[in-house]
Amino acid sequence: MPASELANPQPFGPGRLASWWASRPVLSFVLRRAAALVLLSLGITCVTFVLTNLVPGDPAAANLGQLAVGDPTAVAAFREHYGLNKPLPVQYLIYLDHLVHGDLGVSEQTHNPVRHDLATYIPATAELALISIGIALVVGITLGVVAALRRNRLTDHVLRVISLAGVSMPIFWIALLALYVFFFRLGWAPGSGRLDPGANPPPHLTGIYTFDALVSGSWGTLWDALSHLMLPAIVLAGWNIGLLTRYTRSAVLDVLQEDYIRAARAKGLRSLTVIFRHVLRAALPAIVTVLGLLFANAMTGSVLIETIFAWPGIGQYAYHSATSLDLPAITGVSLFVAVLYVSINFVVDVLYGVIDPRIRIT
Amino acid sequence: MTELTPRDLWRGGLLRTRVRQRRVRRPRGIAAAGALVALAWVVIAVFAPLIAPHDPLAQNWTPFLHPSRAHLFGTDELGRDVLSRVVFGARLSLPLALLLVSLSAAIGGGIGLISGYFRGWVDGVLMRLVDLFFAFPPIILAMVVTAALGPSIRNAVLALVVVSWPSYARVVRGLVLSIGNSDYVLSSRLIGRSARVALLRDVLPNVAGPVVVLATLDLGNAMLLLAGLSFLGLGAQPPVAEWGSMVANGAQNFEFWWLATFPGMAIFTSVLAFNFLGDGLRDALDPRAQAQVEDAKP
């Protein structure tokens, strides 16, 4: 039992509940965040619902495609399924009910349920995004630490220019140039796709080829998958490297001003030891807060470059569905990405709040 | 290392005057370079008909001509002069990015102002709305909006306004809240100014600086997103000369590198210019960055 409760015993009633709450700051913090997450997710469904209802003209025509519109029974079934003859709030509830049951509608383009399509395309993008975020974390944090340590010297200014260039690059253009130079001209990188043409994917476990190949011990496939991954992953990391360099630099600078770093230096610890054991450890929580942003950038990037690398992920799926005005598909993608994004931010928030008690107050 | 070298003195701050000069000058150099390149692009956009050697839409030449003296950037798949198209592309990208940022700043700024001024439940509702829009990665939300409205450059700008106003709302609200509680605003209220006048005369001018920085940084971002949407085919429609769609063209005619390289370079240099400019402005105006600059290195 916490000391506060012992010192100030409360009778039964609301005061007791309040003190129970107050004595469990972490739990109340996590619950408040979780409630916010649920509300935000509801809000997201609201936005996607409004957007699908924004389409000018007949939603049945927009969702079923031109062929099915001629068929009155199909149109009637569609209207019944989505409650289109009912008022909007009821339609929204029906929409929510469908979502809860995993029904995201049927893609006009592939004629598959959107949920099925998402399940097919997500592993490829997950693999690409994870590897690229990994590359960005290693390179970006290293460059940021170097920039902070060499602050206001030439190295710092050069890194500043590089990181600004990183966030200024049109990623689709860099992807194209990289493919042209390293594949078409030099032949160092394999062409587009996830594997060489004709190669069989590894036995399906997660759909993440490198992982599946590693688990099943197919080393040839692993190498094949890795070599196809490298170029798109590096291109995709560019934006995030620029961002992380800037962010790490300022986080490390904040820490470097602390007295305990001076003390660590003064007692004669080697610079590298100080950096790893004290500086980075203190700066990492601040760096972790951008994880959500890294994810958002990776998703934005994969929408723009997956077509160039013929990478069969949800970026390419989003691109094809948006350009063919396949509304159920593109809404499904945005719903999935947005909910994942707020969930990542939720986890980051909670982790950060648990690590750093000062955050919980706000 | 027992003897003090000039380098140690420099590090220890005994030669601080020199350090201070260096520290202030460098970022300004970057900002100045940015301003110069941005200005160059504005000049190109304004005088495009005088600068471009040919009509950007005229299909007068053999397709896929290599860059040469006659066509510095080569010709595209329809035999149009790529240099002229890049030059005329500036007439589309720059004003549209400016329009997009001004609209977002006006809408977001207005909402932030209302939120910070009224506080209470108005603030709560508006800020939850802002959170909601932050929940979507920008380009994905913009894709849904353009897919719902139909692809055109106008709808692309609209979609990007929808995704970019929230950051202005959040910044302006925070500024209004903190400035509204500052001593000079309170004393201006004490000498009898109404809340509305205080908001306009005392708060707004101090909100303007950070918003300008944000807008400058956002300008580059806006150009990137706009070019991205056009690259996806959701923005400018052919035959308009637009940088993003020109890169998309180059992607389709992959082996003719000059089709994508030059318009991409145009996007890159103009975005970089605005980012340099915004970065320099932020350092100049942000008190926290200055405090950091003044501190000694440990």
Interface residues (C-beta under 8 A of the other chain):
Chain A: L39 L40 G43 I44 C46 V47 T48 L51 T52 L54 V55 P56 R151 N152 H157 R160 V161 L164 A165 V167 S168 M169 P170 I171 F172 W173 I174 L176 L177 L179 Y180 F184 S250 L253 L256 Q257 I261 R262 R265 A296 N297 M299 T300 V303 L304 T307 I308 A318 Y319 S321 A322 T323 L325 D326 L327 I330 T331 V333 S334 V337 A338 Y341 V342
Chain B: V19 R22 R23 R26 I30 R128 D131 L132 F133 A135 F136 P137 P138 I139 I140 L141 M143 V144 V145 T146 A147 A148 L149 G150 P151 G220 L224 A227 G228 F231 L232 G233 L234 G244 V247 A248 G250 A251 F254 E255 W257 A260 T261 G264 I267 F268 V271 L272 N275 F276 D279 Q292 V293 D295 K297 P298
